[in-house]
Every structure is written in structure tokens, then in C-alpha cells.
Amino acid sequence: MAGGGIAGLALAAALARACPGAIEVVVCDPAFAGERPRDERAYAIAAAGRRMLEALGAWEAVAPQAQAIRDMVITDSRLSDPVRPVFLTFDGEAAPGEPFAHMVPGQALLDALVAVCGEAGIVFRACSVRRYTADEFGAAARLSDGETIAVDLLAAADGARSRLREAAGISWIAWSYRQVGIVGTVAHERDHGGRAIEHFLPSGPFALLPLTPGGPLGHRSSIVWTEREADAPRILAMNIEDATEEVERRFGLELGAITLETPLRGWPLAFGFARDFVAPRLALIGDAAHVIHPIAGQGLNLALKDVAALAESVVDAVRLGMDPGGADVLEEYQRARRFDALAMGAATDGLNRLFSNDAGPVRMIRDLGLGVVDRLPGLKRFFIREAAGISRGGPRLLRGERL
Ligand SMILES: Cc1cc2nc3c(=O)[nH]c(=O)nc-3n(C[C@H](O)[C@H](O)[C@H](O)COP(=O)(O)OP(=O)(O)OC[C@H]3O[C@@H](n4cnc5c(N)ncnc54)[C@H](O)[C@@H]3O)c2cc1C
């Protein structure tokens, strides 16, 4: 495995736990050397991803820091507007008593998965995978420490700039959104009640996502604030008081007094999609296969779906005595994932184009659309199920079943 981010670790855990002794997993990541920078982001994990983490034994450690999202409110206004009228509300559950998503700190997820992988005897190597060669009998991965290891299958979970994707000659369709995703944690006086709020502002969406109680004012939320590329450096360079004021202008006073608990950090936003998810003895997962706009908080959820699909194909092959890196296994994985990931990428791209736009007629049409959806409970139920990632007949791990 190249890459020990959340996607790589989740796949390693799924494979090693399903077939102890029969599958040997090695995870290579240069980030294992020394102190790994903390992941300060919090992720919206859909119900299907949570079920998988539970089946992998990682959820129990994460649960105390996981905040259920009970409902979601969407507004569409300009920054200068005195009120932000609500156009759309969603509430509902993936199943009775099961929230459709949770907000989870990225570091808690990484720590839990490292612990599960450690218990499953997975070998961690603090190096990168540079190149690989493959033939019908196996693959050889060339590591940055000079060693070459022989494997049946290489999984590239090495992120958006995947070296293995490049080594395999897989083309990458990509464009920049000329936007930056600004992320931070905000402390506030009043309880959010598990509500996620997304304000669609002309520069892009400003999302307020509930976290578990804590912080200097008793309650906390994570913000994902999309700004134009040209304006982001000014915001990211602000001192904490000025940055708090800017956040307050977007956040409003609904949750009482606020203060920034962490400095703001920026992530350049782009779209990227691999023309193929597989090559001989290689499977791309997570951001190595697709990078999408965070407008709907679905990037990591797509990665977890990749993990569930690839793990199931590989484990089934091993149990049947087949080659786990064979072309049939890889084709099955690609069939299961490529269309779904492309559909989500296209949907988030379209949503961002539609909402990061201040033209009067466009605003009128989209607000009309939101109003219509708000009056159709059947359609809203459909969106909740989509947000929960629950589908009939999908991979077993996404239904919470062990492989
Ligand atoms: C602002 C923002 C907010 C987001 N919010 C959400 C959200 O709420 N919900 C959601 O589902 N998604 C969200 N996402 C998307 C999510 O962050 C990514 O999809 C996810 O982190 C991808 O995980 P990954 O493991 O595939 O890649 P990464 O996290 O990038 O991990 C790749 C790993 O590979 C290692 N590596 C790199 N090169 C090599 C090599 N050659 N050999 C070995 N190892 C290598 C790196 O050190 C790294 O550890 C958000 C994204 C942004 C930008």
C-alpha cells in the first residue's frame, strides 16, 4: 500500500482483519517518519462510512468525539444582506435512531485506524513508493529507502498527486476552482443542537458543521469557508481578532458570541479524476483516484466507498484461491466505483458553479429550485439517503457487515 492517510489505513485494516494470516499488508508512507503533522480538519462521515468504521473496529475509539448531524439548513444570500433567509431544510435519519452523518476530527480517525492496523499486525514503513513494475505473476514496488518489495497487488492511496498513478501512465483530468477552502474551529456560546448550516455566499459556500461540546465557550463548530483564490491570502494572514470578525460576518449571531479556537488554514480547491482507476496489479483509491469540491463534504466518503469495494473484491478472490491482483478483481473494482465517483464529482462541480455565482437570474432560478425541493418530502428523503451513502446491494462493509 502506498499512502497511510485515512483511505490507505482503512483499506489495510479491512484486508488484514478479513483474512488474518492469508493477506500480508505493508503500508508505506514517508509521514510515518517522526512526528506526523496533525490533521486539524473535521470530516462529515456519512452513515455508510460510519458503519464500515464500526465493522473495522475503529468507531468505538472515535465515537466520543463524533457529533451527530441531526439536520441541515441551507441559505442563499449576499454577505451584506442583514438576514439569511432559509431556502431548504433537511432532517431525517439513515435508519431509525441512526443519524445520516457525524462530524469527526480527522486526527481521531487516523489514530483509531493506526491502532486497528497495529493490532492486526500490519507492517508500517516510513518511506514512499517511487515506482513499480508489473507482470502476470506479480508486481515489484521500488521504495525510497532503496528496497524493492514483491507484491500481488499495489493499492495507491498516495493522495491527489499520486506518484503511482503517474508511474502507471494513467491520465488525470484536472482543473483548479480558483478557490481556497478555509478551515478552522469556532467556539460559540449557544448549543448548535446538531444542526449543520450552509450559507451560499457569492464567493462560495460557508459551512458551519457541529462538533462535540468543549472549548472556551462550551460549544464548538468547524467551519469550511470557500473563498476566491485572490481574497484568501488576505484572510489567512489576519490576526485572530480580525479573522474572528470576518467569520462573525458570515456566521451571524445565531449561536451567541464566538471566538476562533484554531488559526485558519487554507486548502487550494481543485477537481481531479483519473481516466482509469486500475492498471496491471494497481488500484487507485481515495484522492489518488478522484478529488472533488468539498461543497457537500463527500471526498473522504467516496474514498471509504472505494475501500469497501476493493476490500470486498480482493477478499472474495483470496477466499476462492484466485489471484488478488488479477485483472478480473481489478475490473470488478473499477466497475463498482468509477461511475459513482464521477457522478459525485460532476454533481459537486455543478453545485459549486451554480452557487458561487452572484448573477441575478441565476440566483432567482436556484432559489426557486431550492424552494421546490423544500416542499417535496419524497425528494428530501432521497437526498438524505444519498447523504447517508446507504444503497441496497452495495459492498458489505458499507452495510456494517464484516467481510
Ligand atoms: C477543505 C476541505 C474539507 C473537506 N471536508 C471533507 C468532509 O467533510 N468530508 C469528506 O468526506 N471529505 C472532505 N474532504 C476531502 C478529504 O479531505 C479527502 O478526500 C481525503 O482526505 C483523502 O484521503 P486520502 O487518504 O485519499 O489522501 P491523503 O489524506 O492525501 O493521504 C495520502 C497519504 O499518502 C502519503 N503519500 C504521498 N505520496 C506517497 C508515496 N509516493 N508513497 C507513499 N505514501 C505517499 C501522504 O504522506 C499521505 O499520508 C475535504 C477536503 C478539503 C480540502
The ligand as an SDF file (V2000), in Angstrom:
LIG
                    3D

 53 58  0  0  0  0  0  0  0  0999 V2000
  -11.2430   21.9630    2.9510 C   0  0  0  0  0  0  0  0  0  0  0  0
  -11.6180   20.5190    2.7830 C   0  0  0  0  0  0  0  0  0  0  0  0
  -12.6470   19.9660    3.5460 C   0  0  0  0  0  0  0  0  0  0  0  0
  -13.0240   18.6300    3.3730 C   0  0  0  0  0  0  0  0  0  0  0  0
  -14.0660   18.1190    4.1070 N   0  0  0  0  0  0  0  0  0  0  0  0
  -14.4810   16.8510    3.8760 C   0  0  0  0  0  0  0  0  0  0  0  0
  -15.6210   16.3070    4.5870 C   0  0  0  0  0  0  0  0  0  0  0  0
  -16.2490   16.9520    5.4290 O   0  0  0  0  0  0  0  0  0  0  0  0
  -15.9980   15.0150    4.3290 N   0  0  0  0  0  0  0  0  0  0  0  0
  -15.3450   14.2740    3.3870 C   0  0  0  0  0  0  0  0  0  0  0  0
  -15.7720   13.1130    3.1390 O   0  0  0  0  0  0  0  0  0  0  0  0
  -14.2590   14.7400    2.7250 N   0  0  0  0  0  0  0  0  0  0  0  0
  -13.8120   16.0040    2.9380 C   0  0  0  0  0  0  0  0  0  0  0  0
  -12.7190   16.4950    2.2670 N   0  0  0  0  0  0  0  0  0  0  0  0
  -11.9700   15.5940    1.3570 C   0  0  0  0  0  0  0  0  0  0  0  0
  -10.9150   14.7570    2.1210 C   0  0  0  0  0  0  0  0  0  0  0  0
  -10.0690   15.6200    2.8410 O   0  0  0  0  0  0  0  0  0  0  0  0
  -10.0650   13.9150    1.1660 C   0  0  0  0  0  0  0  0  0  0  0  0
  -10.8610   13.3110    0.1900 O   0  0  0  0  0  0  0  0  0  0  0  0
   -9.3350   12.8100    1.9640 C   0  0  0  0  0  0  0  0  0  0  0  0
   -8.5320   13.3720    2.9570 O   0  0  0  0  0  0  0  0  0  0  0  0
   -8.4780   11.9300    1.0520 C   0  0  0  0  0  0  0  0  0  0  0  0
   -7.8050   10.9500    1.8090 O   0  0  0  0  0  0  0  0  0  0  0  0
   -6.6570   10.0510    1.1550 P   0  0  0  0  0  0  0  0  0  0  0  0
   -6.2490    9.0850    2.2310 O   0  0  0  0  0  0  0  0  0  0  0  0
   -7.1120    9.5270   -0.1600 O   0  0  0  0  0  0  0  0  0  0  0  0
   -5.4720   11.0670    0.8100 O   0  0  0  0  0  0  0  0  0  0  0  0
   -4.4980   11.8860    1.7580 P   0  0  0  0  0  0  0  0  0  0  0  0
   -5.1590   12.2580    3.0330 O   0  0  0  0  0  0  0  0  0  0  0  0
   -3.9410   12.9680    0.9050 O   0  0  0  0  0  0  0  0  0  0  0  0
   -3.3280   10.8400    2.1320 O   0  0  0  0  0  0  0  0  0  0  0  0
   -2.3170   10.4910    1.2280 C   0  0  0  0  0  0  0  0  0  0  0  0
   -1.1380    9.9130    2.0180 C   0  0  0  0  0  0  0  0  0  0  0  0
   -0.1910    9.3880    1.0800 O   0  0  0  0  0  0  0  0  0  0  0  0
    1.1250    9.7280    1.5020 C   0  0  0  0  0  0  0  0  0  0  0  0
    1.9660    9.6920    0.2910 N   0  0  0  0  0  0  0  0  0  0  0  0
    2.0880   10.6310   -0.6850 C   0  0  0  0  0  0  0  0  0  0  0  0
    2.9060   10.1900   -1.6570 N   0  0  0  0  0  0  0  0  0  0  0  0
    3.3170    8.9350   -1.2990 C   0  0  0  0  0  0  0  0  0  0  0  0
    4.1350    7.9490   -1.9190 C   0  0  0  0  0  0  0  0  0  0  0  0
    4.7360    8.1360   -3.1030 N   0  0  0  0  0  0  0  0  0  0  0  0
    4.3290    6.7710   -1.2770 N   0  0  0  0  0  0  0  0  0  0  0  0
    3.7300    6.5290   -0.0850 C   0  0  0  0  0  0  0  0  0  0  0  0
    2.9320    7.4230    0.5410 N   0  0  0  0  0  0  0  0  0  0  0  0
    2.7140    8.6200   -0.0700 C   0  0  0  0  0  0  0  0  0  0  0  0
    0.9740   11.0820    2.1750 C   0  0  0  0  0  0  0  0  0  0  0  0
    2.0220   11.3040    3.1080 O   0  0  0  0  0  0  0  0  0  0  0  0
   -0.3920   10.9490    2.8620 C   0  0  0  0  0  0  0  0  0  0  0  0
   -0.2750   10.4600    4.2010 O   0  0  0  0  0  0  0  0  0  0  0  0
  -12.3290   17.8260    2.4260 C   0  0  0  0  0  0  0  0  0  0  0  0
  -11.2790   18.3690    1.6700 C   0  0  0  0  0  0  0  0  0  0  0  0
  -10.9270   19.7080    1.8410 C   0  0  0  0  0  0  0  0  0  0  0  0
   -9.8010   20.2890    1.0080 C   0  0  0  0  0  0  0  0  0  0  0  0
  1  2  1  0
  2  3  1  0
  2 52  2  0
  3  4  2  0
  4  5  1  0
  4 50  1  0
  5  6  2  0
  6  7  1  0
  6 13  1  0
  7  8  2  0
  7  9  1  0
  9 10  1  0
 10 11  2  0
 10 12  1  0
 12 13  2  0
 13 14  1  0
 14 15  1  0
 14 50  1  0
 15 16  1  0
 16 17  1  0
 16 18  1  0
 18 19  1  0
 18 20  1  0
 20 21  1  0
 20 22  1  0
 22 23  1  0
 23 24  1  0
 24 25  2  0
 24 26  1  0
 24 27  1  0
 27 28  1  0
 28 29  2  0
 28 30  1  0
 28 31  1  0
 31 32  1  0
 32 33  1  0
 33 34  1  0
 33 48  1  0
 34 35  1  0
 35 36  1  0
 35 46  1  0
 36 37  1  0
 36 45  1  0
 37 38  2  0
 38 39  1  0
 39 40  1  0
 39 45  2  0
 40 41  1  0
 40 42  2  0
 42 43  1  0
 43 44  2  0
 44 45  1  0
 46 47  1  0
 46 48  1  0
 48 49  1  0
 50 51  2  0
 51 52  1  0
 52 53  1  0
M  END
$$$$
